[in-house]
Amino acid sequence: MEINPAVTFKHERKVMFAKRPKVLIIGAGLGGLTLGAILQKSDIPYEIFERAPEVKPLGSAMAFGASTAPMFKQLGIYDEFVALAKFNDSIQFCNEKRQTEYKMEFPSFPDGSFSSKMFGADGFIVARPMLYDLMLRQVPTDRIHMGKKVLSTKQGGNGVLLRCSDGTEYEGDILVGADGAYSAVRQSLYAELKKANRLPASDGLPLPFSTVCLVGQTRPLTAEEFPDIAKEKCQFINTLGGDRPYSWSTFTTSQATLCWAVVLYLDKESSKIHDSFRNSEWGPEAASAMCEQVKDFPVVSGGNKKLTIQDLINWTPKELISKVMLEEKVFETWYDCRTVLLGDACHKFNPAGGAGAVNAMHDAVTLGNYINALPHHPTAEEIAEAFKAYHEERIPWVQEAFDTSKIFRIMASKTIVGKIIRFCAKYMPASMQKKSAIRFNANRPQIAFLPKAEDKGSERPAPQPSLSAKTPVAEQSAASPPAQTI
């Protein structure tokens, strides 16, 4: 297919066979898989392309609650998700002496209201590999193509063209970049826009980052090895470094494993040192040096045994320990013509707020709704209008999540500002806690073309414009005989 931006066609839908737009999704991360799982429930053709040759069960733990529960229910996987996850109702902040400084209890309040009562679902912690496997199983294997590194993309009035490093080419109507912080789709799109003098200056700047993270997940542990493993609720413990620029967290899982993460906070000088490590992909190659640096950090286990990060490293398979950059940026440009971005490709959060995966999934719900509502044989202009609506609906929530993530990141640091935020959180009045929780859980998007999930929360979800996006009805083809009536 020859893509020519100057070529446009006069769409006479009545003389064309009903055809839904074909979607090419680049990136088989959580965002890309979620969009695939959603489109799988429609009649829209799609393919997913992943540059990695195989799936690796990397990462630590993630928090999910009422904001994703409706989507999981609509996809028919909520009960399975809950079975994989562990109920969580607090974060415990400790110091290097393994002493608890304070405990933040966020789902329940003194007036007796709880998360499930207010928002229709509880909060859970789940190991990232477990959630990834669950979402991977929602997409047929023949829809996912591994080892497909994108070399170039091209778009125009008559479609999109994807070229991969193995010499293969793929055609479609819509190109979705869900390929992470260093998205090849975004880079290709931005190169086109820059050439045409249409790229905002801020979008051309390098991704800023202020932290580096070491993550892992242990083998299944016994209560004798790690007493907190036996507790019914997830023990989410964040330890703050004293005189060193680190914080580290542990999470118990329903699989009796321990997910852990060590975060290094960078200043201007240390940022320059780490600038050579500009690869946001999960991988064990660069992890060994950081393991050595943090091995003596104390760990709270719930027992008398004085464990350290070294014990967690010893219990973790080497291939499951990885080091990752934690960039922070919301890009201005999310789409152009037939190309659109999703998740980390257009907004990268610090994971301290637990908002990255949630917002990628929210992107997928909103984008899926607008793609499904496109008319048959959509023009490039109609596709761009759908992308505009997607951006306008998502950007306020994304910016709010980005700001919240920065606050959580600072809160976990040893700075003066971090101490002030922790003090305010510790003594925040219940009324303010409740107000904050209501805002945090207000966005509970649903898939427009599937039966609605019942939301029993006393606090109603925020308005969702894409929920009114309707599946188009194919117009009668002039080449087809009219339907006979009896």
C-alpha positions as CSV (number, residue, x, y, z in Angstrom):
1,M,0.0,0.0,0.0
2,E,1.4,3.4,-1.0
3,I,0.6,6.0,1.7
4,N,0.2,9.4,0.3
5,P,-0.8,12.2,2.7
6,A,-2.1,14.3,-0.2
7,V,-4.5,11.6,-1.5
8,T,-8.0,11.7,-0.2
9,F,-11.1,9.8,-1.2
10,K,-14.7,10.7,-1.6
11,H,-16.4,8.3,0.8
12,E,-19.7,7.0,-0.6
13,R,-20.6,4.7,2.2
14,K,-23.8,3.5,0.5
15,V,-21.8,1.9,-2.3
16,M,-19.1,0.4,-0.1
17,F,-19.2,-2.8,1.9
18,A,-19.5,-2.3,5.6
19,K,-16.0,-2.2,7.0
20,R,-14.7,-1.4,10.5
21,P,-11.3,0.3,10.7
22,K,-8.4,-2.0,11.3
23,V,-6.3,-1.1,14.3
24,L,-2.5,-1.7,14.6
25,I,-1.4,-1.6,18.3
26,I,2.3,-1.2,18.9
27,G,3.3,-2.5,22.3
28,A,2.0,-5.5,24.3
29,G,2.3,-3.9,27.7
30,L,-0.7,-3.5,30.0
31,G,-2.1,-0.6,28.0
32,G,-1.8,-2.3,24.6
33,L,-3.2,-5.6,26.0
34,T,-6.1,-3.8,27.6
35,L,-7.0,-2.1,24.4
36,G,-6.8,-5.5,22.6
37,A,-9.0,-7.1,25.2
38,I,-11.6,-4.4,24.7
39,L,-11.5,-4.5,20.9
40,Q,-11.8,-8.3,21.1
41,K,-15.3,-7.7,22.5
42,S,-16.2,-5.7,19.4
43,D,-16.1,-6.5,15.7
44,I,-13.1,-4.2,15.0
45,P,-10.1,-6.0,13.5
46,Y,-6.8,-5.4,15.3
47,E,-3.3,-6.8,15.7
48,I,-0.7,-6.2,18.4
49,F,3.0,-5.9,17.7
50,E,5.7,-6.3,20.4
51,R,9.4,-5.7,19.9
52,A,10.5,-8.2,22.6
53,P,10.8,-11.8,21.4
54,E,9.1,-13.2,24.5
55,V,7.1,-12.1,27.5
56,K,9.2,-11.7,30.7
57,P,7.4,-11.8,34.1
58,L,9.2,-8.7,35.4
59,G,8.1,-5.9,37.8
60,S,6.9,-5.5,41.4
61,A,3.4,-4.9,42.6
62,M,0.6,-2.5,41.6
63,A,-2.5,-1.1,43.3
64,F,-6.0,-1.3,41.8
65,G,-9.3,-0.4,43.2
66,A,-12.7,1.1,42.3
67,S,-11.4,3.0,39.3
68,T,-10.7,-0.2,37.3
69,A,-13.3,-2.5,38.8
70,P,-16.1,-1.7,36.3
71,M,-13.8,-2.5,33.3
72,F,-12.6,-5.8,34.9
73,K,-16.3,-6.7,35.5
74,Q,-17.3,-5.9,31.9
75,L,-14.5,-8.0,30.6
76,G,-15.6,-10.8,32.8
77,I,-12.4,-11.1,34.8
78,Y,-13.0,-9.3,38.0
79,D,-13.4,-12.4,40.2
80,E,-10.2,-13.8,38.7
81,F,-8.4,-10.5,39.4
82,V,-9.6,-10.5,43.0
83,A,-8.4,-14.2,43.4
84,L,-4.9,-13.1,42.2
85,A,-4.8,-10.0,44.3
86,K,-4.6,-9.3,48.0
87,F,-6.9,-6.9,49.9
88,N,-5.1,-3.7,50.9
89,D,-6.3,-0.9,53.3
90,S,-3.1,0.9,54.4
91,I,0.4,2.0,53.9
92,Q,2.8,1.7,56.8
93,F,5.7,4.2,56.8
94,C,8.8,3.0,58.7
95,N,12.3,4.3,59.4
96,E,15.7,2.6,59.1
97,K,15.4,1.3,62.7
98,R,12.4,-0.8,61.5
99,Q,10.1,1.4,63.6
100,T,6.6,2.5,62.3
101,E,6.4,6.3,62.1
102,Y,2.8,6.3,61.1
103,K,0.2,4.3,59.1
104,M,-2.0,5.8,56.4
105,E,-5.4,4.0,56.2
106,F,-7.1,5.1,53.1
107,P,-10.2,2.9,52.4
108,S,-12.0,3.4,55.7
109,F,-12.9,6.4,57.7
110,P,-14.1,7.1,61.3
111,D,-17.7,7.6,60.2
112,G,-17.9,4.0,59.3
113,S,-17.9,4.4,55.5
114,F,-15.6,2.1,53.5
115,S,-14.2,2.0,50.0
116,S,-16.6,-0.7,48.8
117,K,-19.6,1.2,50.2
118,M,-18.5,4.5,48.8
119,F,-17.1,3.5,45.4
120,G,-18.4,0.0,44.8
121,A,-15.1,-1.9,45.1
122,D,-12.2,-2.4,47.5
123,G,-8.5,-1.7,46.9
124,F,-6.1,-4.5,46.1
125,I,-2.4,-5.1,45.6
126,V,-1.4,-7.5,42.8
127,A,1.9,-8.7,41.5
128,R,2.5,-7.1,38.1
129,P,3.4,-10.5,36.4
130,M,0.1,-11.9,37.7
131,L,-2.0,-9.1,36.2
132,Y,0.0,-9.1,33.0
133,D,-0.7,-12.8,32.5
134,L,-4.4,-12.3,33.2
135,M,-4.6,-9.5,30.5
136,L,-2.5,-11.5,28.1
137,R,-5.0,-14.4,28.3
138,Q,-7.8,-12.0,27.2
139,V,-6.2,-11.6,23.7
140,P,-6.0,-14.6,21.3
141,T,-2.4,-15.6,20.6
142,D,-2.8,-15.2,16.9
143,R,-3.5,-11.4,17.4
144,I,-0.1,-10.8,19.1
145,H,3.1,-10.8,17.1
146,M,6.3,-10.9,19.1
147,G,9.8,-9.8,17.9
148,K,8.4,-7.0,15.8
149,K,10.6,-4.0,16.3
150,V,9.2,-0.9,14.6
151,L,11.6,0.7,12.1
152,S,9.2,3.2,10.6
153,T,5.5,4.2,10.3
154,K,3.8,6.2,7.6
155,Q,0.3,7.6,7.5
156,G,-1.9,9.4,5.0
157,G,-5.4,9.8,3.7
158,N,-5.8,6.2,2.7
159,G,-4.3,4.4,5.7
160,V,-1.2,3.6,7.8
161,L,1.8,1.5,7.0
162,L,4.1,-0.2,9.6
163,R,7.6,-1.5,8.7
164,C,9.4,-3.8,11.1
165,S,13.1,-4.7,11.4
166,D,12.5,-8.2,10.2
167,G,11.4,-6.9,6.8
168,T,7.7,-7.4,7.3
169,E,5.1,-4.7,6.6
170,Y,1.5,-4.3,7.9
171,E,-1.3,-2.1,6.7
172,G,-4.2,-0.7,8.7
173,D,-6.5,2.3,9.2
174,I,-5.4,3.3,12.7
175,L,-2.0,3.2,14.4
176,V,-1.9,3.1,18.3
177,G,1.4,3.7,20.0
178,A,1.3,1.8,23.3
179,D,5.0,1.1,23.3
180,G,6.3,2.8,26.4
181,A,8.2,5.9,27.5
182,Y,10.6,5.8,24.5
183,S,7.8,5.0,22.0
184,A,9.0,4.3,18.5
185,V,5.5,5.4,17.2
186,R,5.8,8.7,19.1
187,Q,9.3,9.3,17.8
188,S,8.2,8.7,14.2
189,L,5.1,10.8,14.6
190,Y,7.0,13.7,16.2
191,A,9.6,13.6,13.4
192,E,6.8,14.2,10.9
193,L,5.3,17.0,12.9
194,K,8.7,18.6,13.5
195,K,9.4,18.5,9.8
196,A,6.1,20.3,9.2
197,N,6.8,22.8,12.1
198,R,3.8,21.5,14.0
199,L,5.5,20.0,17.1
200,P,5.3,22.0,20.3
201,A,8.7,22.8,21.7
202,S,8.2,21.0,24.9
203,D,7.4,17.7,23.1
204,G,10.9,17.9,21.5
205,L,12.7,17.9,24.9
206,P,14.2,14.8,26.4
207,L,12.3,12.9,29.0
208,P,13.1,14.2,32.4
209,F,13.7,11.7,35.2
210,S,14.4,12.1,38.9
211,T,14.5,8.5,40.2
212,V,15.9,5.1,39.4
213,C,14.2,1.9,40.7
214,L,15.3,-1.6,41.4
215,V,12.4,-4.1,41.6
216,G,11.9,-7.8,42.1
217,Q,9.6,-10.6,43.3
218,T,10.7,-13.4,45.5
219,R,9.9,-17.1,45.3
220,P,7.0,-18.2,47.6
221,L,8.1,-17.6,51.2
222,T,7.0,-19.3,54.4
223,A,5.8,-17.5,57.5
224,E,8.9,-18.5,59.3
225,E,11.0,-16.8,56.6
226,F,8.9,-13.7,56.5
227,P,6.1,-13.5,59.1
228,D,4.0,-10.9,57.3
229,I,3.4,-13.3,54.5
230,A,0.8,-15.2,56.6
231,K,-1.3,-12.1,57.2
232,E,-4.6,-11.9,55.4
233,K,-4.3,-8.3,54.3
234,C,-1.5,-7.1,52.1
235,Q,1.3,-5.6,54.2
236,F,2.4,-2.6,52.2
237,I,5.4,-1.1,54.0
238,N,7.5,1.9,52.8
239,T,10.8,2.5,54.5
240,L,12.4,5.9,54.3
241,G,16.2,6.3,54.1
242,G,17.8,8.3,56.9
243,D,20.9,10.0,55.6
244,R,20.7,8.3,52.2
245,P,18.6,9.3,49.2
246,Y,16.6,6.1,49.0
247,S,13.2,4.7,50.0
248,W,12.2,1.0,49.7
249,S,8.9,-0.8,49.7
250,T,7.6,-4.3,50.2
251,F,4.3,-5.9,49.4
252,T,3.0,-9.3,50.4
253,T,1.0,-11.1,47.7
254,S,-1.7,-13.8,47.6
255,Q,0.9,-16.1,46.0
256,A,3.0,-15.9,49.3
257,T,5.7,-14.0,47.4
258,L,7.1,-10.7,48.4
259,C,7.2,-7.9,45.8
260,W,9.8,-5.3,46.5
261,A,11.2,-2.0,45.1
262,V,14.1,0.3,46.0
263,V,14.0,3.8,44.7
264,L,17.0,6.1,44.4
265,Y,16.2,9.8,44.3
266,L,18.5,11.8,42.0
267,D,19.8,15.3,42.3
268,K,21.2,17.3,39.3
269,E,24.7,15.7,39.7
270,S,23.6,12.1,40.1
271,S,21.1,12.6,37.3
272,K,24.1,13.2,35.0
273,I,25.8,10.0,36.2
274,H,22.7,8.0,35.5
275,D,21.9,9.7,32.2
276,S,23.8,7.0,30.3
277,F,21.1,4.5,31.5
278,R,18.3,5.8,29.3
279,N,16.3,2.6,28.7
280,S,13.0,2.3,30.4
281,E,12.5,-1.4,29.5
282,W,12.5,-3.9,32.3
283,G,15.7,-5.9,32.3
284,P,18.2,-7.6,34.7
285,E,21.4,-6.5,32.9
286,A,21.9,-3.2,34.8
287,A,20.5,-4.4,38.1
288,S,23.6,-6.1,39.7
289,A,25.5,-2.9,40.6
290,M,22.5,-1.4,42.3
291,C,21.8,-4.6,44.2
292,E,25.3,-4.3,45.7
293,Q,24.6,-0.7,46.7
294,V,21.4,-1.4,48.5
295,K,21.9,-4.9,49.9
296,D,22.3,-3.8,53.6
297,F,19.1,-1.7,53.8
298,P,16.9,-3.0,56.6
299,V,13.5,-4.6,55.9
300,V,10.5,-4.9,58.1
301,S,9.2,-8.5,58.1
302,G,6.7,-8.6,60.9
303,G,9.0,-10.7,63.1
304,N,12.1,-10.5,65.3
305,K,14.5,-11.6,62.5
306,K,16.4,-8.6,61.2
307,L,16.2,-9.0,57.5
308,T,17.8,-6.8,54.8
309,I,17.4,-6.2,51.1
310,Q,20.1,-8.8,50.6
311,D,17.7,-11.5,51.9
312,L,15.1,-10.4,49.4
313,I,17.7,-10.5,46.6
314,N,18.7,-14.0,47.7
315,W,15.1,-15.2,47.6
316,T,14.5,-13.6,44.2
317,P,15.4,-15.4,40.9
318,K,18.1,-13.4,39.2
319,E,16.1,-13.0,36.0
320,L,13.2,-11.4,37.9
321,I,15.3,-8.5,39.3
322,S,15.3,-5.5,37.1
323,K,16.3,-1.8,37.0
324,V,14.2,0.8,35.4
325,M,14.2,4.6,34.9
326,L,11.3,6.5,36.3
327,E,10.6,9.3,33.9
328,E,8.0,12.0,34.5
329,K,6.3,13.9,31.7
330,V,2.9,14.6,30.2
331,F,3.3,15.2,26.4
332,E,1.2,17.8,24.7
333,T,0.7,15.9,21.4
334,W,-1.2,12.6,21.6
335,Y,-2.3,12.2,18.0
336,D,-2.2,13.3,14.5
337,C,-4.2,12.1,11.4
338,R,-4.5,8.3,11.9
339,T,-1.9,7.9,14.7
340,V,-2.6,8.1,18.4
341,L,-0.7,7.4,21.6
342,L,-1.7,5.6,24.8
343,G,-0.2,5.1,28.3
344,D,3.5,5.7,28.9
345,A,3.9,6.8,25.3
346,C,2.0,10.0,26.0
347,H,2.2,10.4,29.8
348,K,4.8,8.9,32.1
349,F,4.2,9.0,35.8
350,N,6.5,8.3,38.7
351,P,5.1,5.0,40.1
352,A,5.0,6.3,43.7
353,G,1.4,7.2,43.2
354,G,0.5,3.9,41.6
355,A,-1.2,5.7,38.7
356,G,0.7,4.5,35.6
357,A,-1.0,1.2,34.9
358,V,-4.4,2.5,36.0
359,N,-4.3,5.5,33.6
360,A,-3.0,3.3,30.7
361,M,-6.1,1.1,31.2
362,H,-8.3,4.2,31.4
363,D,-6.8,5.4,28.2
364,A,-7.6,2.1,26.6
365,V,-11.3,2.2,27.7
366,T,-11.8,5.8,26.4
367,L,-9.9,5.2,23.2
368,G,-11.7,1.9,22.6
369,N,-15.1,3.7,23.0
370,Y,-14.3,6.3,20.4
371,I,-12.7,3.9,17.9
372,N,-15.8,1.7,18.2
373,A,-18.0,4.7,17.5
374,L,-16.3,5.5,14.3
375,P,-18.5,5.2,11.2
376,H,-17.8,2.4,8.7
377,H,-15.0,3.4,6.3
378,P,-13.9,6.4,8.4
379,T,-12.0,9.2,6.8
380,A,-8.7,10.5,8.3
381,E,-10.6,13.6,9.4
382,E,-13.2,11.5,11.3
383,I,-10.5,9.4,12.9
384,A,-8.6,12.6,14.0
385,E,-11.8,14.0,15.5
386,A,-12.3,10.8,17.6
387,F,-8.7,11.1,18.8
388,K,-9.3,14.7,19.7
389,A,-12.3,13.7,21.8
390,Y,-10.2,11.0,23.5
391,H,-7.5,13.5,24.4
392,E,-9.9,16.0,25.7
393,E,-11.6,13.5,27.9
394,R,-8.4,12.0,29.3
395,I,-6.1,15.0,29.7
396,P,-7.7,16.5,32.9
397,W,-7.5,13.1,34.7
398,V,-4.0,12.5,33.5
399,Q,-2.7,15.8,34.6
400,E,-4.3,15.3,38.0
401,A,-2.8,11.8,38.3
402,F,0.6,13.2,37.3
403,D,0.5,15.9,40.0
404,T,-0.6,13.4,42.6
405,S,2.2,11.0,41.6
406,K,4.7,13.8,42.1
407,I,3.3,14.5,45.6
408,F,3.6,10.8,46.5
409,R,7.2,10.7,45.1
410,I,8.2,13.7,47.3
411,M,6.3,12.2,50.2
412,A,8.5,9.1,50.1
413,S,11.7,11.1,49.9
414,K,13.8,12.4,52.8
415,T,13.5,16.1,51.8
416,I,12.0,18.8,54.1
417,V,9.1,19.0,51.8
418,G,8.6,15.2,52.1
419,K,8.6,15.5,55.9
420,I,6.0,18.3,55.7
421,I,3.7,16.2,53.4
422,R,4.0,13.2,55.6
423,F,3.2,15.3,58.7
424,C,0.1,16.7,57.0
425,A,-1.0,13.3,55.8
426,K,-0.6,11.9,59.3
427,Y,-2.7,14.6,61.0
428,M,-5.1,15.2,58.1
429,P,-8.7,15.5,59.4
430,A,-11.0,12.7,58.5
431,S,-13.2,15.0,56.5
432,M,-10.3,16.0,54.2
433,Q,-9.2,12.3,53.9
434,K,-12.7,11.4,52.7
435,K,-12.9,14.3,50.3
436,S,-9.5,13.3,48.8
437,A,-10.6,9.7,48.5
438,I,-13.8,10.7,46.7
439,R,-11.9,12.7,44.1
440,F,-9.2,10.0,43.7
441,N,-11.9,7.3,43.0
442,A,-14.3,9.5,41.0
443,N,-13.1,8.4,37.6
444,R,-14.5,4.9,37.1
445,P,-14.9,4.6,33.3
446,Q,-16.8,1.8,31.6
447,I,-16.8,0.3,28.1
448,A,-19.6,1.9,26.1
449,F,-20.6,-1.0,23.9
450,L,-20.7,-3.7,26.6
451,P,-23.4,-4.3,29.3
452,K,-22.8,-1.8,32.1
453,A,-21.3,-3.0,35.3
454,E,-23.4,-2.2,38.3
455,D,-21.8,0.4,40.5
456,K,-23.3,0.2,44.0
457,G,-21.1,3.0,45.4
458,S,-22.8,5.7,47.3
459,E,-20.5,8.2,45.6
460,R,-21.5,8.4,41.9
461,P,-18.7,8.2,39.3
462,A,-17.7,11.3,37.4
463,P,-19.3,12.0,34.0
464,Q,-17.8,10.0,31.1
465,P,-18.4,11.6,27.7
466,S,-17.2,8.5,25.8
467,L,-19.9,6.4,27.5
468,S,-22.4,7.9,25.1
469,A,-20.3,7.0,22.0
470,K,-22.5,4.6,20.1
471,T,-21.6,1.7,17.8
472,P,-22.4,2.7,14.2
473,V,-25.0,1.0,12.1
474,A,-23.8,-0.1,8.7
475,E,-25.6,1.7,5.8
476,Q,-27.2,-0.4,3.1
477,S,-24.8,-1.1,0.3
478,A,-26.2,0.1,-3.1
479,A,-24.7,-3.0,-4.6
480,S,-26.8,-5.2,-2.3
481,P,-30.5,-6.0,-3.0
482,P,-32.9,-4.4,-0.7
483,A,-34.2,-6.6,2.1
484,Q,-37.5,-8.3,1.3
485,T,-40.5,-7.8,3.6
486,I,-43.2,-10.3,4.2
